[in-house]
Amino acid sequence: MYYIISISINKDNAKYLLSPYNRMSEAERKKFDLDKFLIFFKNFFRQQSAYTFLIFVIFKWLYNDKVAISIYSLLITLSLIYLVIKSNKFYK
């Protein structure tokens, strides 16, 4: 799912699919460095797809389903917080 997100978002559809970019006025969009953000965004979700899968499989193998799901959920939550914080640096 995360990998599909990383390959499907581009500059042409960002106006419709990226939140909060889709809620910005034209003046605010001009202040936002969309090109650099998309590079960061795509890399983030590619890495997210690989790391979360590997971590889930490793913890499921080492422990059990409950531990694996808990660690997976924590990782997803923390990484999305990271995404929001890092996204703020793309305002010019």
NORZI-V102195 format. One record per residue. N is the residue number from 1. RES is the residue in three letters. OMEGA is omega in radians with two decimals (999 if undefined). Layout:
BEGIN
{{N,RES,OMEGA} {N,RES,OMEGA}}
END
This chain:
BEGIN
{{1,MET,-3.14} {2,TYR,3.12} {3,TYR,3.11} {4,ILE,3.08} {5,ILE,-3.07} {6,SER,-3.13} {7,ILE,-3.06} {8,SER,-3.12} {9,ILE,3.06} {10,ASN,-3.07} {11,LYS,-3.10} {12,ASP,-3.10} {13,ASN,-3.14} {14,ALA,-3.14} {15,LYS,-3.09} {16,TYR,-2.97} {17,LEU,-3.10} {18,LEU,3.05} {19,SER,0.11} {20,PRO,3.13} {21,TYR,-3.12} {22,ASN,3.11} {23,ARG,-3.12} {24,MET,3.01} {25,SER,3.12} {26,GLU,3.12} {27,ALA,3.11} {28,GLU,3.12} {29,ARG,3.11} {30,LYS,3.12} {31,LYS,-3.07} {32,PHE,3.14} {33,ASP,-3.04} {34,LEU,-3.11} {35,ASP,3.13} {36,LYS,3.11} {37,PHE,-3.14} {38,LEU,3.05} {39,ILE,3.10} {40,PHE,-3.08} {41,PHE,-3.13} {42,LYS,3.10} {43,ASN,3.14} {44,PHE,-3.07} {45,PHE,3.02} {46,ARG,3.12} {47,GLN,3.13} {48,GLN,-3.13} {49,SER,-3.12} {50,ALA,-3.05} {51,TYR,-3.11} {52,THR,3.09} {53,PHE,-3.12} {54,LEU,-3.13} {55,ILE,3.10} {56,PHE,-3.12} {57,VAL,-3.14} {58,ILE,-3.12} {59,PHE,3.07} {60,LYS,3.13} {61,TRP,-3.10} {62,LEU,-3.04} {63,TYR,3.13} {64,ASN,-3.08} {65,ASP,-3.09} {66,LYS,3.13} {67,VAL,-3.13} {68,ALA,3.13} {69,ILE,3.11} {70,SER,3.13} {71,ILE,3.11} {72,TYR,-3.14} {73,SER,3.11} {74,LEU,3.13} {75,LEU,3.12} {76,ILE,-3.12} {77,THR,-3.12} {78,LEU,-3.12} {79,SER,3.09} {80,LEU,3.03} {81,ILE,3.08} {82,TYR,3.13} {83,LEU,-3.13} {84,VAL,-3.12} {85,ILE,-3.12} {86,LYS,-3.12} {87,SER,-3.11} {88,ASN,-3.10} {89,LYS,-3.10} {90,PHE,3.01} {91,TYR,-3.10} {92,LYS,999}}
END
